Amino acid sequence: MPSIEIPELKDYSPGALDSFFSAILAQFDQDAAAAANAEAMEQLRIRWIGRKQGLLARVGEVLKGAPPEARREVGKRFNALKSAIEPRCDPEQLKSTATGAESIDITLPGTRRHLGAEHPLIRTMNEIVTVFAAMGYSVGLGPEVETDYYNFESLNFPPGHPARDTQDTLVIANQERKPLRERLLMRTHTSPVQIHTMEEQPPPLRIVIPGKVHRNETADATHSPIFHQVEGLCVDTNITFSDLKGTLDHAMKAFFGTSVKTRFFPSFFPFTEPSADVQISCIFCGGRGCKQSGWIELLGCGMVDPAVFAFAARKQPAYDAKKISGFAFGMGVERIAMMKYGIGDISQLYSGDIRFLEQFR
């Protein structure tokens, strides 16, 4: 290595110190770049950090002449220079660099990452939404935390209505001082999105609403306090119950196969009148009666109650029950997923057990 002269330090101003230490560090970078083997690395170490003749020791001697007012700054800069140079003079540094370079074989194939798959619940929900999207329905989403007004009152569940008991839910803390309709709770169905959408958009309206809901239910093989729904709403002029039956019959055939049949039974829901439960012919026995009747109850539906339109009309006058009509429906995603994939316990859908989920790749 060629010998170098330590730069002259005429004064101890910040600019002069910058030039002095930069020149030394630049020379070290040049020497270190040329140290390509163990012998050269040892020479670099002796040349720069040797106890008696090392360049750092000589720089330290030069800096001893600093005036008292500059010594603190000079010492700080000298320590920074040592911290930058000393680790790079360690022979182990050369060994680790060489080892790291030799350990990478770019001709080997990379690590293949396993591709994930949709969770059976998400897959089922997306498939249901796709069926209705093909019929011209748009997708609506809404918050899981709702007010009592949108979750119950605007859907014709007045305070004290017995139907509220079937949809007991978790109430957000510290809501007691608010009026009942403003209290926050975890939504019990995705129906509040129907009201929000009607308040924002005039008819005609066709919307399908997937999402997570919460109810105070005891967990067992077929029930969970957290589950998913897909609901739908259609509003226009001259919408009839026949339109509702035709829509759901087509949807069930598109989802389960053209051989599936549907039938409707009278039911009750506060937000629809008349209301119905929908059954489909058993997809396992084809309706011949593998266990009981050969029919499976799958969802609820009905014509939108005029009282619900009246709530929407407060912000969107176009929802005049004398001029428009509509139907709504809702189904549980877990129940359909369990039927489709032969799952016997709903808790498996939430267990996160990789052994269970791997079969759905």
C-alpha positions in Angstrom: 0.0 0.0 0.0 1.4 3.5 -0.8 2.2 5.7 2.1 0.0 8.7 2.8 0.5 11.9 4.5 -1.9 13.0 7.2 -3.7 16.2 5.9 -2.6 19.4 7.4 -5.0 20.9 9.9 -4.6 24.7 9.9 -7.5 25.5 12.2 -10.3 23.8 14.1 -13.3 25.4 12.5 -16.2 23.1 11.5 -15.3 23.4 7.8 -11.6 22.5 8.4 -12.6 19.5 10.6 -15.0 18.3 7.9 -12.2 18.4 5.2 -9.7 16.8 7.5 -11.8 13.8 8.6 -13.3 13.3 5.1 -9.8 13.1 3.5 -8.7 10.4 6.1 -11.9 8.4 5.6 -11.7 8.6 1.9 -8.1 7.2 2.0 -9.2 4.3 4.3 -12.1 3.5 1.9 -9.5 3.2 -1.0 -7.2 1.0 1.1 -10.1 -1.2 2.3 -11.3 -1.8 -1.2 -7.9 -3.2 -2.2 -7.8 -5.7 0.7 -9.0 -8.7 -1.2 -7.4 -11.5 0.9 -6.4 -12.4 4.4 -2.8 -11.1 4.1 -3.9 -7.8 2.7 -6.5 -7.5 5.4 -3.9 -8.0 8.1 -1.7 -5.3 6.5 -4.7 -3.0 6.5 -5.3 -3.6 10.2 -1.6 -2.9 11.1 -1.5 0.2 8.8 -4.6 1.8 10.3 -5.1 0.6 13.8 -1.7 -0.7 14.9 -0.9 0.6 18.4 2.4 2.4 17.7 2.5 3.1 13.9 -1.1 3.0 13.0 -2.5 5.9 11.2 -5.3 6.4 13.7 -2.8 6.7 16.5 -0.9 9.3 14.4 -4.1 11.2 13.8 -4.8 11.2 17.5 -1.3 12.7 18.2 -2.0 15.5 15.7 -5.4 16.3 17.3 -3.8 16.7 20.8 -2.9 20.2 19.8 -6.5 21.3 19.6 -7.3 24.4 21.6 -9.5 23.8 24.7 -12.7 25.2 23.1 -12.4 22.8 20.2 -11.4 19.6 22.1 -15.0 18.4 22.7 -15.9 18.6 19.0 -12.6 17.1 17.9 -12.9 14.2 20.3 -16.4 13.5 19.1 -15.3 13.5 15.5 -12.3 11.3 16.2 -14.4 8.7 18.0 -16.8 8.6 15.0 -13.8 8.0 12.7 -12.6 5.1 14.9 -16.0 3.6 15.0 -16.2 3.7 11.2 -12.7 2.2 10.6 -12.0 -0.3 13.3 -14.8 -2.8 12.6 -13.8 -2.9 8.9 -10.2 -3.9 9.8 -11.3 -7.1 11.5 -10.2 -10.2 9.4 -13.5 -11.9 10.3 -15.3 -9.2 8.3 -13.5 -10.5 5.1 -14.4 -14.2 6.1 -18.1 -13.4 6.6 -18.3 -11.5 3.4 -16.6 -14.3 1.4 -18.8 -16.9 3.1 -21.9 -15.0 2.3 -21.0 -14.6 -1.3 -20.2 -18.3 -1.7 -23.4 -19.5 0.0 -25.7 -18.0 -2.6 -26.2 -20.3 -5.6 -28.3 -18.4 -8.1 -28.7 -21.5 -10.2 -30.9 -23.2 -7.5 -34.7 -22.8 -7.7 -36.2 -20.3 -5.3 -38.3 -21.3 -2.3 -41.8 -22.1 -3.5 -44.5 -20.5 -1.4 -47.7 -22.4 -1.0 -50.6 -20.7 -2.6 -53.5 -19.9 -0.2 -57.2 -20.4 -0.9 -60.4 -18.7 0.0 -61.9 -19.7 3.3 -65.0 -21.9 2.7 -67.2 -19.2 4.2 -65.7 -16.4 2.0 -65.9 -18.7 -1.1 -69.6 -19.5 -0.4 -70.5 -15.9 0.2 -68.7 -14.8 -3.0 -70.5 -17.5 -5.0 -73.9 -16.4 -3.7 -73.2 -12.7 -4.5 -72.0 -13.7 -8.0 -75.4 -15.4 -8.6 -77.3 -12.3 -7.8 -74.8 -10.0 -9.5 -75.6 -11.9 -12.7 -79.2 -10.8 -12.2 -78.3 -7.2 -12.1 -77.9 -6.7 -8.3 -75.2 -4.4 -7.0 -73.3 -5.1 -3.7 -73.9 -3.1 -0.6 -71.8 -3.0 2.6 -72.2 -1.3 5.9 -70.8 -1.0 9.5 -71.0 -3.9 12.0 -71.7 -1.4 14.8 -75.1 0.1 14.3 -77.6 2.3 16.1 -80.8 0.8 17.6 -82.7 2.9 15.1 -81.2 1.3 12.0 -80.9 -2.2 13.4 -84.4 -2.3 14.8 -86.7 0.7 14.8 -86.5 1.6 11.1 -87.0 -2.1 10.2 -90.4 -2.1 12.1 -89.0 -3.5 15.4 -90.5 -0.8 17.7 -89.3 -0.7 21.3 -90.7 -3.6 23.3 -91.6 -5.6 20.2 -91.3 -9.4 21.0 -89.3 -10.0 17.8 -86.4 -8.1 19.4 -85.9 -11.0 21.9 -85.0 -13.3 19.0 -82.2 -11.0 18.0 -80.6 -10.3 21.3 -77.1 -8.8 20.7 -74.1 -7.2 22.3 -74.6 -3.6 23.3 -71.6 -1.1 23.2 -70.7 0.0 26.8 -71.7 3.3 28.3 -74.8 3.9 26.1 -77.3 4.2 28.9 -77.6 8.0 28.9 -78.4 8.1 25.1 -81.9 7.9 23.7 -82.7 4.3 22.8 -82.6 4.9 19.1 -79.1 6.3 19.3 -77.5 3.5 21.3 -74.8 1.5 19.6 -74.9 -2.2 19.3 -73.4 -5.0 17.1 -75.8 -5.5 14.2 -77.9 -8.6 14.3 -78.5 -8.8 10.6 -77.3 -7.0 7.5 -80.8 -5.4 7.0 -79.6 -2.0 8.3 -77.7 -1.6 5.0 -81.1 -1.8 3.2 -82.3 1.3 5.1 -79.0 3.2 4.6 -79.2 2.4 0.8 -82.8 3.5 0.4 -82.0 6.7 2.2 -79.2 7.4 -0.2 -80.7 6.1 -3.5 -84.1 6.5 -5.0 -85.8 3.5 -6.6 -85.4 1.4 -8.7 -83.0 -0.5 -6.5 -81.5 -4.0 -6.6 -78.9 -4.7 -4.0 -77.3 -7.8 -2.4 -75.7 -7.4 1.0 -73.1 -9.8 2.4 -71.6 -9.4 5.8 -70.9 -10.5 9.4 -73.5 -10.3 12.1 -73.7 -10.9 15.9 -76.4 -12.4 18.1 -76.4 -13.6 21.7 -76.7 -17.3 20.9 -75.3 -20.3 22.7 -72.7 -22.0 20.5 -73.4 -25.5 19.4 -72.9 -27.7 16.3 -75.2 -25.5 14.2 -75.2 -22.1 15.9 -72.6 -19.4 16.6 -72.8 -15.9 18.2 -70.9 -14.6 15.1 -72.1 -15.7 11.7 -72.5 -14.3 8.1 -75.6 -13.4 6.1 -76.4 -12.5 2.5 -79.5 -10.3 2.2 -81.1 -8.9 -0.9 -83.5 -6.0 -1.6 -85.4 -5.2 -4.8 -87.6 -2.1 -5.1 -89.4 -0.8 -8.2 -92.9 -0.2 -9.5 -95.2 -3.3 -9.8 -92.9 -5.7 -7.9 -95.0 -8.7 -6.9 -94.6 -11.9 -4.8 -94.3 -13.8 -8.1 -91.1 -11.8 -8.9 -89.8 -12.8 -5.5 -90.5 -16.5 -6.1 -89.0 -16.4 -9.6 -85.9 -14.7 -8.4 -85.2 -17.1 -5.5 -86.1 -20.1 -7.6 -83.6 -19.1 -10.2 -80.9 -18.3 -7.6 -81.2 -21.6 -5.9 -81.0 -23.5 -9.2 -77.9 -21.4 -10.2 -76.2 -22.2 -6.9 -77.3 -25.8 -6.2 -78.1 -27.1 -9.7 -81.1 -27.0 -12.1 -82.7 -30.1 -10.5 -83.3 -28.2 -7.2 -86.9 -27.3 -6.4 -88.2 -24.6 -4.1 -91.3 -24.2 -2.0 -92.6 -21.4 0.2 -94.4 -21.5 3.5 -96.1 -18.6 5.4 -93.9 -17.0 8.1 -93.4 -13.8 10.0 -90.8 -11.1 9.9 -91.4 -7.6 11.2 -90.0 -5.9 8.1 -91.9 -7.9 5.4 -95.6 -8.6 4.8 -96.5 -11.1 3.6 -93.5 -13.2 4.7 -92.3 -16.7 3.8 -89.8 -19.3 4.6 -88.1 -20.9 1.6 -87.2 -24.6 1.4 -85.3 -26.4 -1.3 -85.4 -30.0 -2.2 -82.6 -31.9 -0.4 -79.4 -31.7 -2.5 -78.4 -35.1 -1.1 -81.4 -37.3 -1.8 -83.0 -35.1 -4.5 -86.2 -34.6 -2.4 -86.9 -38.3 -1.9 -86.6 -38.1 1.8 -83.2 -39.2 3.1 -84.1 -38.3 6.7 -87.5 -36.7 7.1 -89.4 -34.8 4.4 -86.6 -34.5 1.8 -86.8 -30.6 2.1 -84.3 -28.2 3.7 -85.3 -24.8 5.1 -82.8 -22.4 3.8 -83.9 -18.7 4.0 -86.5 -16.2 4.8 -88.2 -13.6 2.5 -91.2 -11.4 1.9 -92.6 -8.3 0.5 -91.2 -5.1 2.1 -93.6 -3.8 4.7 -95.0 -0.3 3.9 -93.9 0.8 7.3 -90.2 0.2 6.3 -90.8 2.3 3.2 -92.2 5.1 5.5 -88.9 5.2 7.5 -86.9 5.4 4.2 -89.2 8.1 2.9 -88.2 10.5 5.7 -85.0 11.1 3.8 -85.9 9.8 0.3 -89.5 10.7 -0.5 -89.5 8.5 -3.6 -90.2 5.5 -1.4 -93.9 6.0 -1.4 -95.6 2.7 -0.7 -98.6 3.8 -2.9 -96.3 4.0 -5.9 -93.6 1.4 -5.4 -93.2 -2.1 -3.9 -90.4 -4.5 -3.3 -89.2 -7.7 -1.8 -86.4 -8.7 0.6 -84.7 -12.0 1.4 -81.9 -13.2 3.7 -79.9 -16.4 4.2 -77.2 -17.7 6.5 -73.9 -18.3 4.7 -72.6 -20.9 7.3 -75.7 -23.1 6.8 -75.2 -23.2 3.0 -71.4 -23.7 3.3 -72.0 -26.6 5.7 -74.4 -28.2 3.3 -72.2 -27.7 0.3 -69.0 -29.0 1.8 -70.4 -31.6 4.2 -69.3 -29.9 7.4 -70.9 -31.2 10.5 -69.9 -28.7 13.1 -70.0 -24.9 12.6 -67.1 -24.4 15.0 -64.7 -25.9 12.4 -65.3 -22.8 10.2 -63.8 -20.6 13.0 -61.2 -22.9 14.5 -58.3 -21.9 12.1 -57.2 -25.5 12.0 -54.9 -25.8 9.0 -55.7 -29.6 8.7 -59.4 -28.7 8.2 -58.7 -25.7 5.8 -56.2 -27.5 3.6 -59.0 -29.6 1.9 -60.5 -26.4 0.4 -57.4 -25.5 -1.7 
